[in-house]
Amino acid sequence: MATDRIETLLDEQRRFPPPESFQAQAHVRDTTPYERGRRDPEGYWADWAKQLEWSKPWDRVLEWKPPHAKWFLGGKLNASVNCLDRHVRAGKSGRVALIWEGEPAGQV
């Protein structure tokens, strides 16, 4: 039957809203960032990326050639600098960055 084909499954239009009890315990209530991300994804992610330290700024935010996406083309950053070094430079070297808890619980 034609309706059993994969193309049919890709055209799902039904909506499944979460129950009110689930919504009541949600941590995120402000949908403004989500709406901006949908309306202007490149601007949205560029604004967030500006909060990182880049050793070389990007030339282009997004190159989208389905199914491939390339983000922040030409840009270079260092994960160690962004996760650690910039926070040490900001005077936070004495603060705990990560607490590891092993298994069984209690191994720290």
C-alpha positions as CSV (number, residue, x, y, z in Angstrom):
1,M,0.0,0.0,0.0
2,A,1.3,3.5,-0.9
3,T,0.6,4.9,2.5
4,D,3.1,2.5,4.1
5,R,6.1,4.1,2.3
6,I,8.8,6.0,4.1
7,E,7.8,9.3,2.4
8,T,4.5,9.1,4.1
9,L,6.1,8.9,7.5
10,L,8.2,12.0,6.8
11,D,5.1,14.1,6.4
12,E,3.8,13.9,10.0
13,Q,1.4,16.7,10.8
14,R,0.0,15.7,14.1
15,R,0.9,17.6,17.3
16,F,1.3,16.0,20.7
17,P,1.2,18.8,23.3
18,P,2.7,17.9,26.7
19,P,0.3,17.4,29.6
20,E,-0.3,20.5,31.8
21,S,1.3,18.7,34.8
22,F,4.5,18.3,32.7
23,Q,4.4,21.9,31.5
24,A,4.0,23.2,35.1
25,Q,7.4,21.7,36.1
26,A,9.3,23.0,33.0
27,H,12.4,24.9,33.7
28,V,12.1,27.1,30.6
29,R,9.1,29.3,30.4
30,D,10.3,32.1,28.2
31,T,10.0,31.1,24.5
32,T,11.5,34.3,23.2
33,P,15.0,32.9,22.5
34,Y,13.4,29.9,20.8
35,E,11.3,32.1,18.6
36,R,14.3,34.3,17.7
37,G,16.3,31.2,16.8
38,R,13.6,30.0,14.5
39,R,13.1,33.4,12.9
40,D,16.9,34.3,12.5
41,P,19.0,31.2,13.2
42,E,22.2,32.7,11.9
43,G,21.9,35.9,13.9
44,Y,20.8,34.0,17.0
45,W,23.8,31.6,16.9
46,A,26.2,34.4,15.9
47,D,25.2,36.3,19.0
48,W,25.9,33.3,21.2
49,A,29.2,32.6,19.5
50,K,30.4,36.2,20.3
51,Q,30.4,35.2,23.9
52,L,33.3,32.8,23.2
53,E,37.0,33.7,22.5
54,W,37.9,33.2,18.9
55,S,41.6,33.1,17.9
56,K,40.3,33.9,14.4
57,P,36.8,35.2,13.8
58,W,34.5,33.4,11.4
59,D,33.8,34.7,7.9
60,R,30.4,33.2,7.6
61,V,28.0,31.8,10.2
62,L,26.4,29.0,8.2
63,E,26.8,27.2,4.9
64,W,23.8,25.0,4.4
65,K,23.9,22.5,1.6
66,P,21.4,19.8,2.6
67,P,22.1,17.4,4.2
68,H,25.4,19.1,5.3
69,A,25.7,22.2,7.5
70,K,29.0,24.0,8.2
71,W,29.0,26.5,11.0
72,F,31.3,29.4,11.6
73,L,33.3,28.9,8.5
74,G,36.9,30.2,8.7
75,G,36.7,30.7,12.5
76,K,39.1,29.1,14.9
77,L,38.7,28.6,18.7
78,N,40.3,26.6,21.4
79,A,38.1,24.6,23.7
80,S,40.6,24.8,26.6
81,V,40.7,28.6,26.3
82,N,37.0,28.8,26.4
83,C,36.4,26.2,29.1
84,L,39.3,27.1,31.4
85,D,41.8,29.8,30.5
86,R,39.4,32.8,30.1
87,H,37.8,32.0,33.5
88,V,41.2,31.9,35.2
89,R,42.1,35.3,33.6
90,A,38.8,36.6,34.9
91,G,39.9,35.9,38.5
92,K,38.0,32.6,39.0
93,S,41.1,30.4,39.4
94,G,40.2,29.5,43.0
95,R,36.7,28.4,42.2
96,V,35.6,24.8,41.6
97,A,34.9,24.2,37.9
98,L,33.7,20.6,38.0
99,I,32.8,18.1,40.8
100,W,33.1,14.5,39.7
101,E,31.1,11.9,41.5
102,G,31.9,8.3,40.8
103,E,30.0,5.1,41.3
104,P,29.2,4.0,43.8
105,A,27.9,7.4,44.9
106,G,30.1,9.1,47.4
107,Q,33.4,8.7,45.6
108,V,34.4,12.3,44.8
